[in-house]
Amino acid sequence: MEKISSIDYDKKVLEIKHLTKSFGSLDVLCDMNVDLYKGENLIVLGKSGSGKSVLLKCIVGLVVPDKGSISVLGHDVLSLTTDERDKIRMKIGFLFQSNALYDSMTVRDNLEFPLRRHGIKYSKKEVDDLVKDALESVGLPDTGKKMPSELSGGMKKRIALARTLMLRPEVILYDEPTTGLDPITSREISNLIVSVQQKYKSSSVIITHDMKCVEIVADRIIMLIDGKAYKEGNYEELSKSDDPQIKSFFI
Amino acid sequence: MFKIELILPRVLKSFLDETGAIAIFTGRFFRELFRPRFEFNEMLRQCYFIGVKSLPLVLATAFIMGMVLTIQSRPTLVSFGAESRLPQMVAVSLIREIAPVITALICAGKIGSGIGAELGSMKVTEQIDAMEVSGTNPYKYLVVTRVVATTLMIPLLALMSDAVGVWASYLGANIKGDMSWSLYITRAFEYVFFADIYPAVFKTFLFGFAIGIVGCYKGMNSQKGTEGVGQSANSAVVVASLMVFIIDLLVVQITDVFGMIN
């Protein structure tokens, strides 16, 4: 999948300033600053336990940071009421590392769940069209009646992505989208991330340590080391770096 | 200044921590219960799973319980020449104590572990986080619906258990004796008063509430992957069963104080 960049550097969709989070005596994020521009695919690269997933969970309000501010689409997510936060969450898609598909529901019910929960009335035809479009976007048009347990790892990932697309999010957060998948399926998912971004004109933060995924998807990369943004740049720049900490990722 | 950790043994401290955490969890249940939006459809679905799906097991147990109680009691009553009192004795025992408690224990095992394992598994596979991101309050959708369903369904199951137990007792009495159904039922309810029934029904509401709360608390606080799910299910059964006995003891004491035990 060839990537066509359409980044609007005048419009920030996500702005994180001085974000700090500790669990007990363990400092997970230390004074993190991150900006995401409209149409951009930002990769956050780091070792396991470096605080990448905590960063995403702070953005979506699942983890409350100790310090700092997070602005999504111009709204300070930390000062919102529950209802206001739910409205902002409609504009943020989250692809969980474990897919987080609801075991007790069919694929179709999984996809319909966010539509039903946000209190917007959709006609049956609108729901049918949204489900059909989301399933076609991820290349699995005939899986609506299946249960998650009947799907392979790659298919589950695609369905989880289809679910995040149901509300047409402006920002999509991917938590290790290719973890646990074989190289071919990983590449398919990476290409899918690019095609989704181009089709829905969304902006994405992708957390990964899969360098093939980074190469395919990244517009910009932030290297996270010890809870801090260690280095920032595009794939070309960072892959040529002489810094041993950065080099170790590109070997 | 002395530290409380030095005084309280670790086990006692952990027991108090757990009790406090369950109390806070219960407080949150009541806060969420009265706040819109109300999840009626999910609650009905849970009532079906908790009530209807548990019915065969509860009724089979009640049938065996009623028959065994009758067969075991009969020789003793015969030796005192009080065989005719068999229906009263069995009916009072079943309705006041045995059917509610056994039904609650069966439900603590089946429903408590089921809720603990289901919510625990949802927690460790991030389904609860996904629900929250989808604009759903997981406490309302998962906890309130399940606790309300157990609170409403367990009294119904216990009442059905009473009925099946008494019927099985009639069958048991007729294995060696000969008593008509109308005579048996008349004798059985000669000494069963309204004051026997409503404390028994009242305590089944409390049993149901405790089973739901403990199952949900254990599930929502599940940790350490699949191992944690197993631990949640297991401790949900243990704690819920213990709660059933504690509630039973308290309700018996209270009904005794108010002179409801004849």
Chai-1 contact restraints between the chains, C-beta under 6 A:
chainA,res_idxA,chainB,res_idxB,connection_type,confidence,min_distance_angstrom,max_distance_angstrom,comment,restraint_id
A,V60,B,V133,contact,1.0,0.0,6.0,A-B,restraint_1
A,L62,B,D129,contact,1.0,0.0,6.0,A-B,restraint_2
A,D86,B,G135,contact,1.0,0.0,6.0,A-B,restraint_3
A,R89,B,V133,contact,1.0,0.0,6.0,A-B,restraint_4
A,R89,B,G135,contact,1.0,0.0,6.0,A-B,restraint_5
A,F94,B,V133,contact,1.0,0.0,6.0,A-B,restraint_6
A,F96,B,E126,contact,1.0,0.0,6.0,A-B,restraint_7
A,F96,B,A130,contact,1.0,0.0,6.0,A-B,restraint_8
A,S98,B,T125,contact,1.0,0.0,6.0,A-B,restraint_9
A,S98,B,E126,contact,1.0,0.0,6.0,A-B,restraint_10
A,A100,B,E126,contact,1.0,0.0,6.0,A-B,restraint_11
A,A100,B,Q127,contact,1.0,0.0,6.0,A-B,restraint_12
A,A100,B,A130,contact,1.0,0.0,6.0,A-B,restraint_13
A,Y102,B,Q127,contact,1.0,0.0,6.0,A-B,restraint_14
A,F113,B,S134,contact,1.0,0.0,6.0,A-B,restraint_15
A,P114,B,S134,contact,1.0,0.0,6.0,A-B,restraint_16
A,R117,B,S134,contact,1.0,0.0,6.0,A-B,restraint_17
A,R117,B,G135,contact,1.0,0.0,6.0,A-B,restraint_18
A,R117,B,T136,contact,1.0,0.0,6.0,A-B,restraint_19
A,H118,B,G135,contact,1.0,0.0,6.0,A-B,restraint_20
